[in-house]
């Protein structure tokens, strides 16, 4: 993720299922702490505007399809 990601990221309706707003998703993607790579998507862990850690999933098409408060399994170091 970089400063220009906004030009490439779209949003699926499911991205807002857990009540996380676009501004908080944008903030988390702009300030990644950890990025987990999976087949077909990446899970970005980053802070919301208030500092709560979020997990944000972006598919290979550059579309956010999931966002919620980060669960412990994504916060553990491997």
Secondary structure as a PSIPRED ss2 file (coil, helix, strand):
# PSIPRED VFORMAT (PSIPRED V4.0)

   1 X C   1.000  0.000  0.000
   2 X C   1.000  0.000  0.000
   3 X C   1.000  0.000  0.000
   4 X C   1.000  0.000  0.000
   5 X H   0.000  1.000  0.000
   6 X H   0.000  1.000  0.000
   7 X H   0.000  1.000  0.000
   8 X C   1.000  0.000  0.000
   9 X C   1.000  0.000  0.000
  10 X E   0.000  0.000  1.000
  11 X E   0.000  0.000  1.000
  12 X C   1.000  0.000  0.000
  13 X H   0.000  1.000  0.000
  14 X H   0.000  1.000  0.000
  15 X H   0.000  1.000  0.000
  16 X H   0.000  1.000  0.000
  17 X C   1.000  0.000  0.000
  18 X C   1.000  0.000  0.000
  19 X C   1.000  0.000  0.000
  20 X C   1.000  0.000  0.000
  21 X C   1.000  0.000  0.000
  22 X H   0.000  1.000  0.000
  23 X H   0.000  1.000  0.000
  24 X H   0.000  1.000  0.000
  25 X H   0.000  1.000  0.000
  26 X H   0.000  1.000  0.000
  27 X H   0.000  1.000  0.000
  28 X H   0.000  1.000  0.000
  29 X H   0.000  1.000  0.000
  30 X H   0.000  1.000  0.000
  31 X C   1.000  0.000  0.000
  32 X E   0.000  0.000  1.000
  33 X E   0.000  0.000  1.000
  34 X E   0.000  0.000  1.000
  35 X E   0.000  0.000  1.000
  36 X E   0.000  0.000  1.000
  37 X E   0.000  0.000  1.000
  38 X E   0.000  0.000  1.000
  39 X C   1.000  0.000  0.000
  40 X C   1.000  0.000  0.000
  41 X E   0.000  0.000  1.000
  42 X E   0.000  0.000  1.000
  43 X E   0.000  0.000  1.000
  44 X E   0.000  0.000  1.000
  45 X E   0.000  0.000  1.000
  46 X E   0.000  0.000  1.000
  47 X E   0.000  0.000  1.000
  48 X C   1.000  0.000  0.000
  49 X C   1.000  0.000  0.000
  50 X C   1.000  0.000  0.000
  51 X C   1.000  0.000  0.000
  52 X C   1.000  0.000  0.000
  53 X E   0.000  0.000  1.000
  54 X E   0.000  0.000  1.000
  55 X E   0.000  0.000  1.000
  56 X E   0.000  0.000  1.000
  57 X E   0.000  0.000  1.000
  58 X E   0.000  0.000  1.000
  59 X E   0.000  0.000  1.000
  60 X C   1.000  0.000  0.000
  61 X C   1.000  0.000  0.000
  62 X C   1.000  0.000  0.000
  63 X E   0.000  0.000  1.000
  64 X E   0.000  0.000  1.000
  65 X E   0.000  0.000  1.000
  66 X E   0.000  0.000  1.000
  67 X E   0.000  0.000  1.000
  68 X E   0.000  0.000  1.000
  69 X E   0.000  0.000  1.000
  70 X C   1.000  0.000  0.000
  71 X C   1.000  0.000  0.000
  72 X H   0.000  1.000  0.000
  73 X H   0.000  1.000  0.000
  74 X H   0.000  1.000  0.000
  75 X H   0.000  1.000  0.000
  76 X C   1.000  0.000  0.000
  77 X C   1.000  0.000  0.000
  78 X C   1.000  0.000  0.000
